[in-house]
Amino acid sequence: MKRKNILIIILILVLFLFFNNNPFFIQAAGESNLGLQIEPLYQCADGLDNDGDGLIDYPNDPGCSSASDNDETDPSVAQCADGLDNDGDGLIDYPNDPGCSSASDNDEY
C-alpha cells in the first residue's frame, strides 16, 4: 500500500513539473510558459480554402477583406451577375436578361 501511494505521489510530482516548466505547454491565456504571445491564425491568412470556393486567403479570396479577417465566406452575388438563369426565361444576367436593370439587380424577373 505504501509503495502504491509513493508511486502516485511521484506521478503527480512528475506531471506537475512537466506542465509547470515545459516551455511548449500553451496556457489558456494565449501565452506559453516562456511568456511568448501566441498570435491567432485567421481564416484569411491560414493557407487553407476555408469556404471551398477554390480561392485561398487574402487578397485572392473575395470573401476576405484583410489578412486578419476570420471569415472567408464570399459576399452574395446579385442574381443579375451570378451566371445563372434565375427566372428560367433562357436569358442569363445583365444585359442579356430584360428582367435585369443592372448587374447589381438582385431580381431577374
Secondary structure, DSSP 8 states (H G I E B T S, - for coil): -HHHHHHHHHHHHHHHHHHHH-TT-B-TTSBBTT--B-----GGGSSS-TTSSS--STTTSTT-SSTT----------GGGSSS-TTSSS--STTT-TT-SSTT-S---
